[in-house]
Amino acid sequence: MPHQSGARGGSPMSRRSKHASSWNNYLFVLPALLFIVVFIGFPLVYNLMLSFQNVSVYNLNGKHDFIGLSNYYKSLEDPVFYISLKNSAVFTVLSLIFQFTIGFALALFFNRKFPGRNLFRSLMLLAWMLPVVISGTVFQWMMSGDYGIINYFMQSLGLIDKPINWLSEGRTALLGTIVANIWIGIPFNMIILLSGLQGLPEHLYEAAKLDGANRLVQFRNITLPLMKPTILVLLILGIINTFKVFDLIFVMTAGGPVTSSTVLPIYAYQLSFSTYEFSQGASVSMIMFIILTLISIAYLRMSGKEEVHA
């Protein structure tokens, strides 16, 4: 009996070995955990604490009093906040619509087999691989009023009579940044959707062809339903990445002229590093964080319902 009990429970040596093995597994996760705590957790907690204080350039080295939600109320009472929120919404929605639509069309195109497919697909990734600062500078040159190549072609085609200052006029500045962001985001959408398309079962399309279904019917009844999980993931990632775009807009317009292309990240930056109202800038950053968190929660609930129905 003792021998059987020992066999069932294992020897002390084997139990210690299993215990050590479990700790070794945690050690593999430790570097990633430390990275999250140091570079994500600490800045987030510090920013949250800063948003409840009255830190500015005048008392940077002095006492920082706790003032509760005053910075949030001040931000929500500022008309520039709502202009920035509207610009962020327009920037995000228009960018995603065109990035996703064009990216999906290219993914369907490159999903076919033809000579040179891999070469052209690699060339398409260049827009995504280039640093955003370089892409923004190139588009800034292309959209300049005096010598921009876009004005040159539009005048050559007779579409405009005189050059347009795309990034210097309030009615076109945000549009110019949207065009640049669409160009940057198309390859990412294409490659994610293409990977999803390549994982779809071929026998469903073969059966649909035997039943006489054309390409449009196959796309509507087979491709879209099966691609729904990939599309949801892509859209939530697109919303998060686009809503917090800062570098592209800062390089191209710096939020101007006036506030015509000011989005929430630019607004938070201006509060913190132009007017040196650090706590109010932190409150705007936390509002952005709350908005993106709510969007992420909505996505998780939607994906959870999809899994239940599946």
Solvent accessible surface area in square Angstrom, and as a share of the most:
residue,aa,sasa,rsa
1,M,167,0.75
2,P,115,0.72
3,H,155,0.69
4,Q,102,0.45
5,S,60,0.38
6,G,40,0.38
7,A,76,0.59
8,R,188,0.68
9,G,48,0.46
10,G,23,0.22
11,S,56,0.36
12,P,78,0.49
13,M,132,0.59
14,S,42,0.27
15,R,123,0.45
16,R,142,0.52
17,S,69,0.44
18,K,148,0.63
19,H,114,0.51
20,A,51,0.40
21,S,57,0.37
22,S,44,0.28
23,W,145,0.51
24,N,76,0.39
25,N,90,0.46
26,Y,147,0.56
27,L,105,0.52
28,F,166,0.69
29,V,89,0.51
30,L,75,0.37
31,P,87,0.55
32,A,58,0.45
33,L,92,0.46
34,L,96,0.48
35,F,117,0.49
36,I,87,0.44
37,V,79,0.46
38,V,80,0.46
39,F,131,0.55
40,I,93,0.47
41,G,25,0.24
42,F,134,0.56
43,P,60,0.38
44,L,62,0.31
45,V,82,0.47
46,Y,120,0.46
47,N,34,0.17
48,L,71,0.35
49,M,103,0.46
50,L,26,0.13
51,S,0,0.00
52,F,51,0.21
53,Q,43,0.19
54,N,53,0.27
55,V,7,0.04
56,S,23,0.15
57,V,70,0.40
58,Y,199,0.76
59,N,34,0.17
60,L,88,0.44
61,N,153,0.79
62,G,45,0.43
63,K,164,0.70
64,H,65,0.29
65,D,65,0.34
66,F,155,0.65
67,I,59,0.30
68,G,16,0.16
69,L,90,0.45
70,S,52,0.34
71,N,11,0.06
72,Y,25,0.09
73,Y,129,0.49
74,K,110,0.47
75,S,0,0.00
76,L,75,0.37
77,E,138,0.62
78,D,35,0.18
79,P,97,0.61
80,V,43,0.25
81,F,5,0.02
82,Y,113,0.43
83,I,65,0.33
84,S,0,0.00
85,L,56,0.28
86,K,123,0.52
87,N,6,0.03
88,S,2,0.01
89,A,46,0.36
90,V,55,0.32
91,F,3,0.01
92,T,9,0.05
93,V,81,0.46
94,L,63,0.31
95,S,0,0.00
96,L,19,0.10
97,I,91,0.46
98,F,96,0.40
99,Q,10,0.04
100,F,42,0.17
101,T,80,0.46
102,I,67,0.34
103,G,0,0.00
104,F,13,0.05
105,A,59,0.46
106,L,41,0.20
107,A,0,0.00
108,L,65,0.32
109,F,100,0.42
110,F,7,0.03
111,N,55,0.28
112,R,136,0.50
113,K,182,0.77
114,F,56,0.24
115,P,128,0.81
116,G,37,0.35
117,R,49,0.18
118,N,91,0.47
119,L,110,0.55
120,F,105,0.44
121,R,49,0.18
122,S,62,0.40
123,L,90,0.45
124,M,58,0.26
125,L,39,0.19
126,L,93,0.46
127,A,9,0.07
128,W,121,0.43
129,M,132,0.59
130,L,74,0.37
131,P,76,0.48
132,V,46,0.26
133,V,84,0.48
134,I,83,0.42
135,S,3,0.02
136,G,0,0.00
137,T,67,0.39
138,V,69,0.40
139,F,15,0.06
140,Q,74,0.33
141,W,125,0.44
142,M,48,0.21
143,M,6,0.03
144,S,26,0.17
145,G,10,0.10
146,D,133,0.69
147,Y,147,0.56
148,G,2,0.02
149,I,62,0.32
150,I,42,0.21
151,N,4,0.02
152,Y,139,0.53
153,F,111,0.46
154,M,45,0.20
155,Q,72,0.32
156,S,73,0.47
157,L,132,0.66
158,G,60,0.58
159,L,117,0.58
160,I,27,0.14
161,D,143,0.74
162,K,150,0.64
163,P,60,0.38
164,I,31,0.15
165,N,66,0.34
166,W,35,0.12
167,L,23,0.12
168,S,79,0.51
169,E,50,0.23
170,G,42,0.41
171,R,185,0.67
172,T,10,0.06
173,A,0,0.00
174,L,23,0.12
175,L,84,0.42
176,G,1,0.01
177,T,0,0.00
178,I,5,0.03
179,V,62,0.36
180,A,0,0.00
181,N,12,0.06
182,I,23,0.12
183,W,102,0.36
184,I,21,0.11
185,G,12,0.11
186,I,20,0.10
187,P,2,0.01
188,F,43,0.18
189,N,9,0.05
190,M,0,0.00
191,I,50,0.26
192,I,52,0.26
193,L,0,0.00
194,L,3,0.02
195,S,70,0.45
196,G,17,0.16
197,L,9,0.05
198,Q,97,0.43
199,G,63,0.61
200,L,23,0.11
201,P,50,0.31
202,E,122,0.55
203,H,119,0.53
204,L,64,0.32
205,Y,39,0.15
206,E,99,0.45
207,A,51,0.40
208,A,13,0.10
209,K,126,0.53
210,L,157,0.78
211,D,126,0.65
212,G,65,0.63
213,A,26,0.20
214,N,90,0.46
215,R,169,0.62
216,L,119,0.59
217,V,44,0.25
218,Q,16,0.07
219,F,56,0.23
220,R,125,0.46
221,N,88,0.45
222,I,24,0.12
223,T,6,0.04
224,L,67,0.33
225,P,72,0.45
226,L,75,0.37
227,M,1,0.00
228,K,93,0.39
229,P,87,0.54
230,T,35,0.20
231,I,23,0.12
232,L,29,0.15
233,V,62,0.36
234,L,3,0.02
235,L,59,0.30
236,I,16,0.08
237,L,74,0.37
238,G,11,0.10
239,I,45,0.23
240,I,45,0.23
241,N,71,0.37
242,T,8,0.05
243,F,15,0.06
244,K,97,0.41
245,V,23,0.13
246,F,61,0.25
247,D,60,0.31
248,L,1,0.01
249,I,0,0.00
250,F,81,0.34
251,V,38,0.22
252,M,7,0.03
253,T,21,0.12
254,A,49,0.38
255,G,0,0.00
256,G,14,0.13
257,P,44,0.28
258,V,138,0.80
259,T,33,0.19
260,S,28,0.18
261,S,0,0.00
262,T,0,0.00
263,V,4,0.02
264,L,0,0.00
265,P,15,0.09
266,I,1,0.00
267,Y,8,0.03
268,A,10,0.08
269,Y,76,0.29
270,Q,53,0.23
271,L,16,0.08
272,S,14,0.09
273,F,120,0.50
274,S,65,0.42
275,T,79,0.46
276,Y,98,0.37
277,E,56,0.25
278,F,36,0.15
279,S,3,0.02
280,Q,9,0.04
281,G,2,0.02
282,A,4,0.03
283,S,0,0.00
284,V,0,0.00
285,S,40,0.26
286,M,12,0.05
287,I,21,0.11
288,M,20,0.09
289,F,90,0.37
290,I,86,0.43
291,I,44,0.22
292,L,22,0.11
293,T,49,0.29
294,L,110,0.55
295,I,48,0.24
296,S,31,0.20
297,I,82,0.42
298,A,50,0.39
299,Y,44,0.17
300,L,111,0.55
301,R,167,0.61
302,M,96,0.43
303,S,27,0.18
304,G,30,0.29
305,K,124,0.52
306,E,67,0.30
307,E,132,0.59
308,V,126,0.72
309,H,154,0.69
310,A,119,0.93
